[in-house]
Amino acid sequence: MTNIYVASSWRNPWYGEAVRALRAWDFQVYDWRATGGTFAGRAPSQTWGAALLADPASVAKFKMDMAAMREAAACVLVEPAGRSAHLEAGWFVGQGRPLYVWLPEPIEPELMLLTASLITPNLADIITRLRWGRETEDFLYPTKNRDWGKA
């Protein structure tokens, strides 16, 4: 089984669908929502100060999430997503691992999403890529193999 990390927002209604669909195709998916709240058990909508990041519960949650990211072969970013999800997505790109962006609904444009291997409104496109492990040119927004050094 291939490990996949799904990054998104706590408030994203599409996150659960992505996790279920990937698991239905026998991918191993880390469900960070199921591992408990962030920041020392506080709800994600609560405000907090920087000291909360040093809380042992926050550090433990961070370590769990990072371990899952290190074990994952690829990341699926489910938009709309927040700051942490975009940091996670950037980590995968920096590691040279595939990033697939699912846009189930229109969002505000983000230019750096062009670092993704695929940007699509169809989760099935992402699952196909993950199952077959190859880049093809017949998807909606293929971004791999572009020459980013030329204007």
N, C-alpha and C positions, 0 to 999 in steps of 0.2 A: 504494500500500500504506500502511496505517495502522501507525504505530509503537506498540507496546504494551510497557510495562515490567512484568515479572513479579517481584514481591517475595516473598521467602520465606526460610526458614532453610536453611543448608547441609545440615542433616540431614533436611529434609522429603522423604519419598519420593514425594510427589505433584508436586513442582516440574517434573520432566522431562515428565510427562504434560501439564501445562498448556502448557509451551513447544511440545511436539509438536502438540497439538491446535490451538493458535492459529496455528502455522505452516501447518498443513494447510488452514486457511481463508485463507491468503495474507496473514496479518498479519506485519509485520516485528517480530520479537521479539529483544530484546537478551538474550543468555544470559550473565549475569555469572559463572556457574560455568565457562564455557568460556574466560573471559578470565584465568584463573589465580587463585591463592589470594589471600586478603586479608592485610593486615598484613605486608608485606615477605616474602611467600612462605611464611609460617608457616601451618600447618594451623589451621582455624577452632576446633578444640577445644583448642588450646594457650592457656595463660594468658599475659598480656602486661601491660606497664606503659604508662602514658600516653606515654612517649617514643617508643614504637613507632609512634604515629600520625604523628610527624614524619619517619619514615623515608621517603626518596624513593620507594621502591616502594609504600608505603602511600598516599602522596599521589598518585602516578600512578594507582593503582587507583581511588581516590576520584574523581579527575577523569574517568576513563573512565565510571564509574557515573553521575556527575552529568550528563555530556554526554548519555548515553542517556536519563536522566530528562527532561532539557530537550527532547529530540526526541520524546518519547512523548506521544501524545494522551490516554492513559489508563493506569491502573495496575490490575493484577490481583494482589491479595494472596492468596497461597495459605497457608492456615493448616494446621497450627500454624507460626507464624513467630516470629522473635526480635526483638530491639531494633532492629537496623538496618532490617529490613523494615517495622516499624511506623513508624519515622522517615520512611522513604521514602513510605509510604502517607500519612502526615500531610502531607508536602511536596506531594503531588498534591492533596489536599483544600485546602490553603492556596493553591495556584495556581488553584483553581476547576476542576480537571480531574477527570473521573470516576474514582472508586475502586470497584472491584468486588471483593468478598470471596468466595472459594471456600472452603467448609467441607466438605471431603470426609469428615471425621470430626468427632465432637464435640470441642470444646475448652473450656477454662475461659472463662467469659464475660468480655468486654471491652466496657464501655459505649461507649467512643469509636468502636467499629466502626459505631455508628449514624450516623456522618458519611458512610458509604459510600452510593453510588448503589444498590447491590444487595448483599445478603448471601444466599448460596444454597449448598445442598449439591450443586447440579448445574452443572458446568462448561458444559454446553450452554446454560443460561440466560444466562450471561455472554457466550458467543460470539454468541448471538442478539442481545443488546443491542448488542454492538460492531458486528455486521454491519449492523444496521438503524438504529443511532444514535438511538434514541428511548427514552424512559421509558414503561413501561406499568405497569398496576396488577395484572397477572395473575401476577406472580412471587411467590415465597414470602415474601420479606422486603423489599418495596420501601421505601426510606427517603428517596427524593428528594421534595422539595416539602413536607416536614413543617415545621410552625411550631415551631422549637426555642425561640422566645422565650416561649412560653406553657407553663405547667405543666399 
